[in-house]
């Protein structure tokens, strides 16, 4: 696993969105003051992958991940594994209760392994992300924080781990569980092959009947049935001929009996004479009804022709209504003319009243005008001065006018208002009179026009009396035609009833003839005579007479037919007995309930098929027995090989040898680094299960690593971690985890200057290979200055931030 890009927002002290770009970086340092958030960057990387951080001491607790007072936080890590690029992201949400939950976790694979954005394929989501990451990296969370991310306080965990736990970690890291699986698979295969061998042995016990003697007996049965098949081919035609002869003789005897019964059963039906009488009466009534119908049809035709020759009713009715309407209009004209004269007189009177009101109005208006002028002059006189200009004529006043008598303007105005009201009242009365006169004149004009129109339309037409006479004649003809039509309908009904009665009798007669035909038709094959169709009684008599004679002849022939049946049956039974004996000798049993001629051949075919099948089955079973015997030998050999492999790959054997070799390589590499770090004082060793320290300054004494001081423990742990990162790829089996990165979060400040120089050189050499990324968290300037890429972590009052710097 190699980080490419880390985005975090709202995570730990990083309240604002922050990006850490690892592209092009093999060796870096996270630098900054204590508490700035250096370790939080490594925590975010671990949290994106596994959803937890070792510093929290509880994988189920995530509340420490969300920045205080923040309600949402996100972490997104882009990383490479085996040439493919992946994205792991998780979101943190704070609920109203204050609890923090992880949401929208996902693991995706980028379509373009060189990009940091673009199309992706979702590999897992939510609770499935962590297991998917463990499968992808080959490391569970506990091993990741032991071998890849070495957090503060846990740096020496691998060094001090219990042997069983360290063995488990190494098995996972080196991929040695493949040998466990192979050993388990070998033991399982040995068990499977043992069970299979036992099952095959049991199967062999079921083939005791598959012997050479059984195969020879089956061949003899097949040969016998083939011979019987040849004999059957010759016997079946003779048996079929005998059976056909029996069937033919039996049919002849049965036919004679059936014909005799049919002939004896023929008798003349009762009631044929009464049917002849009814038919004669019905035919006579039908002829009379048809004659009456013809007479009624002739009368109806004559009445219709007379009515057709008469004048049409519609024009006459039209002229009659026109004369009636003309008379009605002429009767209304005098009253309309009188109304017109009355309206004209009323109009003249209203005109006179209106003229008088207009004259009175003019006089009242003149009186009011004079009074208004007099009142104005009286108002001006007191203000006139001799020698001053008059306000009306603008001329000097030479003499004062005499004083005026008093004027009553209100009385003059009331007189004018009364005159105007009178004019309005008489004008409306005159308008109403005009409307009434026009309406009366219009009514008279319309009557005159309608009368003139009717007189014009009736010019040259018959007078009213002539029209009435002609209409009476048409009424008489129509009455006669209706009577003729009524008589015709009655005649038709009578004819229909006569026809129905005749048809009913005819139906009975037809049924009687049909019964005769049905009785004769079956006898035609027996040479029944042809019958006349003019006399039903005579025809029935002729047929029954012939039937009695024919029945007597068949009764005479019946004994000979019965003897022929007995002879044919004896011949057939002899042939069947011979065939049954041949079938029994071959062990063939025909199907019961079927004639032997039909059942023999299928029975022989079935027996041959069974015999052939039995022979094939014995041969097949003998071959299967040989195959099972060979498989049993192979299963036994496979069990022996698998059992031997399982014993060789037991954990206390092969795996222990492999782990011992791996510890040898790790200890040798770590010893070289530890010797450099401790100025040649210490090397590492192991007793097969636990680590030891060799102290060259104490006569090469060997003692447990727990006896090292704090600084010495840091040196030994760093040496072992670097050896594990360096040697794992060479020691691991195919499919084991690849440690492409190592991140050291430990207090390098405890080292002296010389040791720090050795540590720095060691880390530089490890990163120089380019096989893995090396990251350190430090605030030691001497170490930070030698790292080619530094990520400076700073924190203000609100948030932490990261800035990439060169060496």
Protein Blocks (a to p, Z undefined) as FASTA:
>chain_A
ZZfbdcdehiajllbacdddfehiabdcdeddehilpmmmmmmmmmmmnopafklopakb
cklmpcghiabdcddddddeehiacdddddddddfkopacdehiacdddfblkbcbdcdd
dfbgcjlmmmmmmmmnopafklmmmmmmccehilmmmmmpcfklmmmmmmmmnopmmmmm
mmmmmmmmmmmmmmmmmmmmmmmmmmmmmcfklmmmmmmmmmmmmmmmmmmmmmmmmmmm
mmmmmmmmmmmmmmmmmmmmmmmmpccdehklmmmmmmmmmmmmmmmmmmmmmmmmmmmm
mmmmmmmmpccfklmmmmmmmmmmmmmmmmmmmmmmmmmmmmmmmmmmmmmmmmmmmmmm
mmmmmmmmmmmmmmmmmmmmmmpcehiacfklopacfbdcdddddddfklmmmmmmmmmm
mmmmmmmmmmmmmmmmmmmmmmmmmmmmmmmmmmmmmgoiacfklmmmmmmmmmmmmmmm
mmmmmmmmmmmmmmmmmmmmmmmmmmmmmmmmmmmmmmmmmmmmnopacddfkbmklmmm
mmmmmmmmmmmmmmmmmmmmmmmmmmmmmmmmmmmmmmmmmmmmnopacdehiafklmmm
mmmmmmmmmmmmmmmmmmmmmmmmmmmmmmmmmmmmmmmmmmmmmmmmpmklmmmmmmmm
mmmmmmmmmmmmmmmmnnomaccddehjaccdddfknooiacdfklpcfklmmmmmmmmm
mmmmmmmmmmpcghiacdfbccddddfklpcfklmmmmmmmmmmmmmnomaccddddfbf
klmmmpmbdcdddddfkbccdddddZZ
